[in-house]
Amino acid sequence: MEDEQIPTISVKEPLDLIRLSLDERVHVKMRNERVLRGKLHAYDQHLNMVLGDVEETVTTVEIDEETYEEIYKTTKRSIPMLFVRGDGVILVSPPNRTPAL
């Protein structure tokens, strides 16, 4: 029986990790407390991205004028297709992958 070669996923540069996430759901944290989760269709070196089936979550903080307590409000919406400009991206998280044994 011959030794089987297990394919290794090569990540040498940061954008390689994003390349491996094409056609998978990713988590994108944006400026102004905005979070996107969607399927990554395309990207470029500036982190401009095209996402499909996106769920956007926006968190806002308001101060109660009487008690001065912070009130956190979240709003969610679904977007079928979205172009994300890269200069607003803070973090891109690939999907969780578990290696097959």
A tleap script that builds the chain and sets N, CA, C and O, in Angstrom:
source leaprc.protein.ff14SB
mol = sequence {
  NMET GLU ASP GLU GLN ILE PRO THR ILE SER
  VAL LYS GLU PRO LEU ASP LEU ILE ARG LEU
  SER LEU ASP GLU ARG VAL HIE VAL LYS MET
  ARG ASN GLU ARG VAL LEU ARG GLY LYS LEU
  HIE ALA TYR ASP GLN HIE LEU ASN MET VAL
  LEU GLY ASP VAL GLU GLU THR VAL THR THR
  VAL GLU ILE ASP GLU GLU THR TYR GLU GLU
  ILE TYR LYS THR THR LYS ARG SER ILE PRO
  MET LEU PHE VAL ARG GLY ASP GLY VAL ILE
  LEU VAL SER PRO PRO ASN ARG THR PRO ALA
  CLEU
}
set mol.1.N position { 0.845 -1.172 0.000 }
set mol.1.CA position { 0.000 0.000 0.000 }
set mol.1.C position { 0.896 1.242 0.000 }
set mol.1.O position { 1.810 1.357 0.817 }
set mol.2.N position { 0.628 2.153 -0.910 }
set mol.2.CA position { 1.439 3.356 -1.025 }
set mol.2.C position { 1.051 4.368 0.037 }
set mol.2.O position { -0.087 4.395 0.506 }
set mol.3.N position { 2.023 5.207 0.413 }
set mol.3.CA position { 1.729 6.282 1.357 }
set mol.3.C position { 0.876 7.322 0.670 }
set mol.3.O position { 1.233 7.837 -0.390 }
set mol.4.N position { -0.243 7.625 1.275 }
set mol.4.CA position { -1.118 8.650 0.708 }
set mol.4.C position { -0.676 10.014 1.193 }
set mol.4.O position { -0.401 10.207 2.377 }
set mol.5.N position { -0.611 10.949 0.278 }
set mol.5.CA position { -0.257 12.319 0.617 }
set mol.5.C position { -1.510 13.064 1.050 }
set mol.5.O position { -2.500 13.113 0.321 }
set mol.6.N position { -1.459 13.627 2.213 }
set mol.6.CA position { -2.566 14.446 2.698 }
set mol.6.C position { -2.332 15.857 2.189 }
set mol.6.O position { -1.286 16.448 2.456 }
set mol.7.N position { -3.319 16.415 1.440 }
set mol.7.CA position { -3.115 17.773 0.919 }
set mol.7.C position { -3.047 18.774 2.068 }
set mol.7.O position { -3.865 18.747 2.987 }
set mol.8.N position { -2.059 19.650 1.994 }
set mol.8.CA position { -1.929 20.677 3.015 }
set mol.8.C position { -2.406 22.000 2.456 }
set mol.8.O position { -2.187 22.304 1.284 }
set mol.9.N position { -3.041 22.765 3.275 }
set mol.9.CA position { -3.523 24.078 2.886 }
set mol.9.C position { -2.418 25.068 3.201 }
set mol.9.O position { -1.996 25.209 4.349 }
set mol.10.N position { -1.960 25.747 2.172 }
set mol.10.CA position { -0.820 26.645 2.328 }
set mol.10.C position { -1.299 28.077 2.548 }
set mol.10.O position { -1.969 28.662 1.697 }
set mol.11.N position { -0.945 28.621 3.696 }
set mol.11.CA position { -1.246 30.011 4.013 }
set mol.11.C position { 0.086 30.700 4.271 }
set mol.11.O position { 0.695 30.537 5.328 }
set mol.12.N position { 0.526 31.479 3.278 }
set mol.12.CA position { 1.806 32.165 3.412 }
set mol.12.C position { 1.623 33.668 3.606 }
set mol.12.O position { 2.475 34.333 4.196 }
set mol.13.N position { 0.515 34.197 3.109 }
set mol.13.CA position { 0.225 35.615 3.239 }
set mol.13.C position { -1.184 35.772 3.794 }
set mol.13.O position { -2.007 34.867 3.650 }
set mol.14.N position { -1.475 36.903 4.424 }
set mol.14.CA position { -2.798 37.085 5.031 }
set mol.14.C position { -3.964 36.904 4.051 }
set mol.14.O position { -4.996 36.342 4.420 }
set mol.15.N position { -3.813 37.364 2.838 }
set mol.15.CA position { -4.921 37.234 1.886 }
set mol.15.C position { -5.145 35.793 1.438 }
set mol.15.O position { -6.196 35.478 0.880 }
set mol.16.N position { -4.168 34.912 1.674 }
set mol.16.CA position { -4.363 33.500 1.358 }
set mol.16.C position { -5.491 32.908 2.202 }
set mol.16.O position { -6.243 32.053 1.734 }
set mol.17.N position { -5.600 33.361 3.426 }
set mol.17.CA position { -6.660 32.872 4.308 }
set mol.17.C position { -8.029 33.282 3.782 }
set mol.17.O position { -8.990 32.518 3.877 }
set mol.18.N position { -8.118 34.478 3.231 }
set mol.18.CA position { -9.381 34.931 2.656 }
set mol.18.C position { -9.666 34.173 1.358 }
set mol.18.O position { -10.815 33.829 1.078 }
set mol.19.N position { -8.630 33.915 0.575 }
set mol.19.CA position { -8.803 33.150 -0.674 }
set mol.19.C position { -9.414 31.780 -0.377 }
set mol.19.O position { -10.257 31.298 -1.135 }
set mol.20.N position { -8.998 31.162 0.707 }
set mol.20.CA position { -9.528 29.850 1.077 }
set mol.20.C position { -10.977 29.913 1.544 }
set mol.20.O position { -11.643 28.883 1.658 }
set mol.21.N position { -11.466 31.126 1.816 }
set mol.21.CA position { -12.832 31.289 2.298 }
set mol.21.C position { -13.816 31.652 1.188 }
set mol.21.O position { -14.987 31.911 1.467 }
set mol.22.N position { -13.360 31.674 -0.067 }
set mol.22.CA position { -14.272 31.971 -1.175 }
set mol.22.C position { -15.406 30.953 -1.204 }
set mol.22.O position { -15.193 29.763 -0.975 }
set mol.23.N position { -16.608 31.433 -1.486 }
set mol.23.CA position { -17.833 30.618 -1.544 }
set mol.23.C position { -18.205 30.007 -0.197 }
set mol.23.O position { -18.946 29.026 -0.137 }
set mol.24.N position { -17.688 30.593 0.884 }
set mol.24.CA position { -18.078 30.164 2.228 }
set mol.24.C position { -18.548 31.385 3.016 }
set mol.24.O position { -18.265 32.524 2.644 }
set mol.25.N position { -19.271 31.130 4.113 }
set mol.25.CA position { -19.769 32.231 4.936 }
set mol.25.C position { -18.635 32.780 5.800 }
set mol.25.O position { -17.907 32.028 6.447 }
set mol.26.N position { -18.503 34.107 5.795 }
set mol.26.CA position { -17.469 34.767 6.589 }
set mol.26.C position { -18.122 35.786 7.509 }
set mol.26.O position { -19.265 36.194 7.302 }
set mol.27.N position { -17.381 36.183 8.520 }
set mol.27.CA position { -17.794 37.177 9.504 }
set mol.27.C position { -16.910 38.405 9.254 }
set mol.27.O position { -15.683 38.318 9.314 }
set mol.28.N position { -17.546 39.549 8.975 }
set mol.28.CA position { -16.793 40.771 8.682 }
set mol.28.C position { -17.199 41.847 9.685 }
set mol.28.O position { -18.366 42.232 9.760 }
set mol.29.N position { -16.219 42.329 10.458 }
set mol.29.CA position { -16.472 43.419 11.405 }
set mol.29.C position { -16.088 44.718 10.714 }
set mol.29.O position { -14.994 44.841 10.163 }
set mol.30.N position { -17.007 45.696 10.750 }
set mol.30.CA position { -16.821 46.966 10.073 }
set mol.30.C position { -16.710 48.085 11.100 }
set mol.30.O position { -16.947 47.886 12.291 }
set mol.31.N position { -16.343 49.268 10.608 }
set mol.31.CA position { -16.346 50.452 11.472 }
set mol.31.C position { -17.784 50.765 11.895 }
set mol.31.O position { -18.740 50.256 11.310 }
set mol.32.N position { -17.919 51.614 12.924 }
set mol.32.CA position { -19.220 52.065 13.424 }
set mol.32.C position { -20.111 50.929 13.924 }
set mol.32.O position { -21.321 50.931 13.698 }
set mol.33.N position { -19.504 49.971 14.598 }
set mol.33.CA position { -20.239 48.889 15.267 }
set mol.33.C position { -21.173 48.148 14.307 }
set mol.33.O position { -22.330 47.886 14.633 }
set mol.34.N position { -20.669 47.823 13.150 }
set mol.34.CA position { -21.439 47.115 12.133 }
set mol.34.C position { -20.788 45.752 11.898 }
set mol.34.O position { -19.568 45.663 11.757 }
set mol.35.N position { -21.591 44.701 11.854 }
set mol.35.CA position { -21.091 43.353 11.648 }
set mol.35.C position { -21.862 42.723 10.491 }
set mol.35.O position { -23.087 42.820 10.421 }
set mol.36.N position { -21.127 42.078 9.587 }
set mol.36.CA position { -21.736 41.418 8.440 }
set mol.36.C position { -21.391 39.940 8.477 }
set mol.36.O position { -20.273 39.559 8.823 }
set mol.37.N position { -22.357 39.115 8.120 }
set mol.37.CA position { -22.125 37.681 7.940 }
set mol.37.C position { -22.729 37.316 6.596 }
set mol.37.O position { -23.914 37.544 6.351 }
set mol.38.N position { -21.903 36.746 5.728 }
set mol.38.CA position { -22.420 36.396 4.417 }
set mol.38.C position { -21.447 35.528 3.653 }
set mol.38.O position { -20.334 35.255 4.102 }
set mol.39.N position { -21.897 35.100 2.484 }
set mol.39.CA position { -21.095 34.238 1.627 }
set mol.39.C position { -20.167 35.097 0.778 }
set mol.39.O position { -20.614 35.994 0.062 }
set mol.40.N position { -18.874 34.814 0.865 }
set mol.40.CA position { -17.859 35.587 0.151 }
set mol.40.C position { -17.799 35.141 -1.308 }
set mol.40.O position { -17.430 34.005 -1.607 }
set mol.41.N position { -18.170 36.059 -2.221 }
set mol.41.CA position { -18.144 35.747 -3.649 }
set mol.41.C position { -16.862 36.241 -4.308 }
set mol.41.O position { -16.334 35.569 -5.194 }
set mol.42.N position { -16.343 37.412 -3.892 }
set mol.42.CA position { -15.139 37.976 -4.502 }
set mol.42.C position { -14.498 38.960 -3.536 }
set mol.42.O position { -15.147 39.459 -2.617 }
set mol.43.N position { -13.205 39.234 -3.758 }
set mol.43.CA position { -12.467 40.212 -2.952 }
set mol.43.C position { -11.278 40.689 -3.769 }
set mol.43.O position { -10.947 40.097 -4.796 }
set mol.44.N position { -10.632 41.766 -3.311 }
set mol.44.CA position { -9.391 42.211 -3.934 }
set mol.44.C position { -8.373 42.563 -2.849 }
set mol.44.O position { -8.635 42.370 -1.661 }
set mol.45.N position { -7.221 43.076 -3.257 }
set mol.45.CA position { -6.136 43.348 -2.307 }
set mol.45.C position { -6.462 44.470 -1.332 }
set mol.45.O position { -5.781 44.618 -0.317 }
set mol.46.N position { -7.495 45.265 -1.621 }
set mol.46.CA position { -7.903 46.345 -0.715 }
set mol.46.C position { -8.985 45.889 0.270 }
set mol.46.O position { -9.470 46.684 1.075 }
set mol.47.N position { -9.354 44.635 0.205 }
set mol.47.CA position { -10.441 44.030 0.977 }
set mol.47.C position { -11.808 44.548 0.563 }
set mol.47.O position { -12.757 44.460 1.342 }
set mol.48.N position { -11.930 45.084 -0.637 }
set mol.48.CA position { -13.260 45.278 -1.203 }
set mol.48.C position { -13.815 43.875 -1.397 }
set mol.48.O position { -13.103 42.979 -1.850 }
set mol.49.N position { -15.090 43.683 -1.054 }
set mol.49.CA position { -15.668 42.342 -1.119 }
set mol.49.C position { -17.074 42.387 -1.694 }
set mol.49.O position { -17.779 43.392 -1.597 }
set mol.50.N position { -17.456 41.279 -2.289 }
set mol.50.CA position { -18.839 41.066 -2.691 }
set mol.50.C position { -19.347 39.906 -1.840 }
set mol.50.O position { -18.813 38.797 -1.883 }
set mol.51.N position { -20.393 40.193 -1.066 }
set mol.51.CA position { -20.987 39.188 -0.186 }
set mol.51.C position { -22.420 38.913 -0.625 }
set mol.51.O position { -23.125 39.819 -1.069 }
set mol.52.N position { -22.842 37.673 -0.500 }
set mol.52.CA position { -24.216 37.292 -0.796 }
set mol.52.C position { -24.911 36.767 0.443 }
set mol.52.O position { -24.262 36.307 1.382 }
set mol.53.N position { -26.243 36.838 0.445 }
set mol.53.CA position { -27.066 36.371 1.581 }
set mol.53.C position { -26.539 36.930 2.898 }
set mol.53.O position { -26.219 36.183 3.823 }
set mol.54.N position { -26.455 38.252 2.963 }
set mol.54.CA position { -25.812 38.930 4.082 }
set mol.54.C position { -26.808 39.222 5.202 }
set mol.54.O position { -27.944 39.624 4.951 }
set mol.55.N position { -26.364 39.015 6.434 }
set mol.55.CA position { -27.100 39.487 7.611 }
set mol.55.C position { -26.254 40.585 8.234 }
set mol.55.O position { -25.127 40.349 8.670 }
set mol.56.N position { -26.815 41.794 8.272 }
set mol.56.CA position { -26.109 42.940 8.842 }
set mol.56.C position { -26.665 43.207 10.237 }
set mol.56.O position { -27.880 43.233 10.434 }
set mol.57.N position { -25.773 43.404 11.198 }
set mol.57.CA position { -26.155 43.751 12.564 }
set mol.57.C position { -25.466 45.064 12.920 }
set mol.57.O position { -24.243 45.181 12.838 }
set mol.58.N position { -26.269 46.048 13.316 }
set mol.58.CA position { -25.733 47.350 13.719 }
set mol.58.C position { -26.075 47.562 15.187 }
set mol.58.O position { -27.234 47.437 15.582 }
set mol.59.N position { -25.067 47.884 15.999 }
set mol.59.CA position { -25.273 48.135 17.427 }
set mol.59.C position { -25.079 49.622 17.688 }
set mol.59.O position { -24.070 50.211 17.301 }
set mol.60.N position { -26.072 50.219 18.356 }
set mol.60.CA position { -25.969 51.626 18.730 }
set mol.60.C position { -26.069 51.749 20.240 }
set mol.60.O position { -26.706 50.928 20.899 }
set mol.61.N position { -25.436 52.779 20.780 }
set mol.61.CA position { -25.460 53.033 22.219 }
set mol.61.C position { -26.110 54.387 22.451 }
set mol.61.O position { -25.698 55.397 21.880 }
set mol.62.N position { -27.122 54.391 23.291 }
set mol.62.CA position { -27.786 55.641 23.675 }
set mol.62.C position { -27.640 55.823 25.178 }
set mol.62.O position { -27.565 54.847 25.925 }
set mol.63.N position { -27.599 57.057 25.611 }
set mol.63.CA position { -27.497 57.369 27.044 }
set mol.63.C position { -28.868 57.841 27.533 }
set mol.63.O position { -29.449 58.783 26.994 }
set mol.64.N position { -29.367 57.159 28.570 }
set mol.64.CA position { -30.630 57.576 29.185 }
set mol.64.C position { -30.380 58.911 29.888 }
set mol.64.O position { -29.475 59.019 30.716 }
set mol.65.N position { -31.175 59.920 29.560 }
set mol.65.CA position { -30.958 61.266 30.100 }
set mol.65.C position { -31.238 61.368 31.596 }
set mol.65.O position { -30.679 62.232 32.271 }
set mol.66.N position { -32.097 60.495 32.118 }
set mol.66.CA position { -32.416 60.549 33.550 }
set mol.66.C position { -31.419 59.772 34.394 }
set mol.66.O position { -30.964 60.265 35.426 }
set mol.67.N position { -31.075 58.561 33.966 }
set mol.67.CA position { -30.211 57.699 34.781 }
set mol.67.C position { -28.773 57.650 34.275 }
set mol.67.O position { -27.899 57.095 34.942 }
set mol.68.N position { -28.524 58.221 33.114 }
set mol.68.CA position { -27.201 58.200 32.476 }
set mol.68.C position { -26.675 56.785 32.240 }
set mol.68.O position { -25.467 56.550 32.209 }
set mol.69.N position { -27.606 55.855 32.075 }
set mol.69.CA position { -27.213 54.476 31.773 }
set mol.69.C position { -27.068 54.321 30.260 }
set mol.69.O position { -27.766 54.970 29.481 }
set mol.70.N position { -26.155 53.455 29.871 }
set mol.70.CA position { -25.995 53.156 28.456 }
set mol.70.C position { -27.032 52.119 28.039 }
set mol.70.O position { -27.197 51.093 28.699 }
set mol.71.N position { -27.715 52.389 26.958 }
set mol.71.CA position { -28.718 51.476 26.420 }
set mol.71.C position { -28.215 51.005 25.057 }
set mol.71.O position { -28.031 51.812 24.146 }
set mol.72.N position { -27.993 49.700 24.922 }
set mol.72.CA position { -27.511 49.129 23.675 }
set mol.72.C position { -28.701 48.644 22.852 }
set mol.72.O position { -29.558 47.912 23.349 }
set mol.73.N position { -28.742 49.058 21.603 }
set mol.73.CA position { -29.800 48.626 20.693 }
set mol.73.C position { -29.162 48.002 19.468 }
set mol.73.O position { -28.208 48.545 18.911 }
set mol.74.N position { -29.687 46.863 19.050 }
set mol.74.CA position { -29.190 46.220 17.835 }
set mol.74.C position { -30.312 46.136 16.822 }
set mol.74.O position { -31.460 45.846 17.161 }
set mol.75.N position { -29.962 46.395 15.577 }
set mol.75.CA position { -30.912 46.236 14.478 }
set mol.75.C position { -30.288 45.282 13.468 }
set mol.75.O position { -29.084 45.326 13.213 }
set mol.76.N position { -31.116 44.428 12.904 }
set mol.76.CA position { -30.650 43.451 11.928 }
set mol.76.C position { -31.451 43.601 10.650 }
set mol.76.O position { -32.628 43.961 10.667 }
set mol.77.N position { -30.780 43.314 9.532 }
set mol.77.CA position { -31.482 43.272 8.259 }
set mol.77.C position { -30.771 42.283 7.343 }
set mol.77.O position { -29.586 41.993 7.509 }
set mol.78.N position { -31.522 41.776 6.378 }
set mol.78.CA position { -30.974 40.844 5.399 }
set mol.78.C position { -30.797 41.566 4.078 }
set mol.78.O position { -31.643 42.364 3.673 }
set mol.79.N position { -29.685 41.277 3.408 }
set mol.79.CA position { -29.365 41.899 2.135 }
set mol.79.C position { -28.966 40.775 1.170 }
set mol.79.O position { -28.067 39.994 1.479 }
set mol.80.N position { -29.623 40.685 0.009 }
set mol.80.CA position { -29.308 39.581 -0.909 }
set mol.80.C position { -27.889 39.634 -1.486 }
set mol.80.O position { -27.236 38.596 -1.598 }
set mol.81.N position { -27.401 40.828 -1.855 }
set mol.81.CA position { -26.055 40.970 -2.422 }
set mol.81.C position { -25.513 42.318 -1.988 }
set mol.81.O position { -26.230 43.317 -2.033 }
set mol.82.N position { -24.241 42.362 -1.564 }
set mol.82.CA position { -23.678 43.586 -1.003 }
set mol.82.C position { -22.231 43.757 -1.449 }
set mol.82.O position { -21.440 42.815 -1.407 }
set mol.83.N position { -21.896 44.974 -1.876 }
set mol.83.CA position { -20.498 45.329 -2.137 }
set mol.83.C position { -19.986 46.028 -0.892 }
set mol.83.O position { -20.593 46.996 -0.434 }
set mol.84.N position { -18.881 45.555 -0.340 }
set mol.84.CA position { -18.287 46.115 0.871 }
set mol.84.C position { -17.006 46.835 0.479 }
set mol.84.O position { -16.112 46.238 -0.122 }
set mol.85.N position { -16.916 48.105 0.814 }
set mol.85.CA position { -15.699 48.858 0.526 }
set mol.85.C position { -14.650 48.513 1.582 }
set mol.85.O position { -14.939 48.538 2.779 }
set mol.86.N position { -13.446 48.195 1.143 }
set mol.86.CA position { -12.404 47.670 2.019 }
set mol.86.C position { -11.905 48.614 3.089 }
set mol.86.O position { -11.411 48.156 4.120 }
set mol.87.N position { -12.020 49.934 2.881 }
set mol.87.CA position { -11.471 50.841 3.891 }
set mol.87.C position { -12.309 50.879 5.169 }
set mol.87.O position { -11.878 51.464 6.162 }
set mol.88.N position { -13.478 50.276 5.165 }
set mol.88.CA position { -14.291 50.205 6.377 }
set mol.88.C position { -14.154 48.890 7.122 }
set mol.88.O position { -14.752 48.715 8.184 }
set mol.89.N position { -13.377 47.967 6.581 }
set mol.89.CA position { -13.227 46.634 7.172 }
set mol.89.C position { -12.192 46.673 8.290 }
set mol.89.O position { -11.086 47.182 8.113 }
set mol.90.N position { -12.570 46.126 9.442 }
set mol.90.CA position { -11.652 45.999 10.581 }
set mol.90.C position { -11.127 44.570 10.678 }
set mol.90.O position { -9.941 44.358 10.931 }
set mol.91.N position { -12.017 43.582 10.476 }
set mol.91.CA position { -11.638 42.194 10.682 }
set mol.91.C position { -12.427 41.312 9.733 }
set mol.91.O position { -13.611 41.552 9.493 }
set mol.92.N position { -11.781 40.299 9.195 }
set mol.92.CA position { -12.458 39.263 8.406 }
set mol.92.C position { -12.131 37.933 9.057 }
set mol.92.O position { -10.964 37.572 9.208 }
set mol.93.N position { -13.164 37.211 9.438 }
set mol.93.CA position { -12.966 35.927 10.095 }
set mol.93.C position { -13.475 34.823 9.174 }
set mol.93.O position { -14.641 34.835 8.780 }
set mol.94.N position { -12.616 33.874 8.829 }
set mol.94.CA position { -13.054 32.765 7.982 }
set mol.94.C position { -13.965 31.826 8.762 }
set mol.94.O position { -14.049 31.906 9.987 }
set mol.95.N position { -14.644 30.937 8.046 }
set mol.95.CA position { -15.513 29.987 8.753 }
set mol.95.C position { -14.681 29.012 9.580 }
set mol.95.O position { -13.500 28.795 9.308 }
set mol.96.N position { -15.314 28.434 10.588 }
set mol.96.CA position { -14.627 27.422 11.390 }
set mol.96.C position { -14.436 26.185 10.545 }
set mol.96.O position { -15.387 25.682 9.948 }
set mol.97.N position { -13.218 25.692 10.492 }
set mol.97.CA position { -12.937 24.475 9.737 }
set mol.97.C position { -12.367 23.445 10.706 }
set mol.97.O position { -11.484 23.745 11.510 }
set mol.98.N position { -12.880 22.249 10.615 }
set mol.98.CA position { -12.308 21.163 11.397 }
set mol.98.C position { -11.696 20.177 10.415 }
set mol.98.O position { -12.371 19.755 9.476 }
set mol.99.N position { -10.461 19.805 10.601 }
set mol.99.CA position { -9.826 18.883 9.651 }
set mol.99.C position { -10.460 17.505 9.698 }
set mol.99.O position { -10.775 16.990 10.771 }
set mol.100.N position { -10.643 16.917 8.536 }
set mol.100.CA position { -11.192 15.567 8.463 }
set mol.100.C position { -10.082 14.562 8.783 }
set mol.100.O position { -8.974 14.647 8.254 }
set mol.101.N position { -10.397 13.639 9.633 }
set mol.101.CA position { -9.387 12.622 10.011 }
set mol.101.C position { -9.596 11.350 9.261 }
set mol.101.O position { -8.846 10.392 9.450 }
savepdb mol mol.pdb
quit
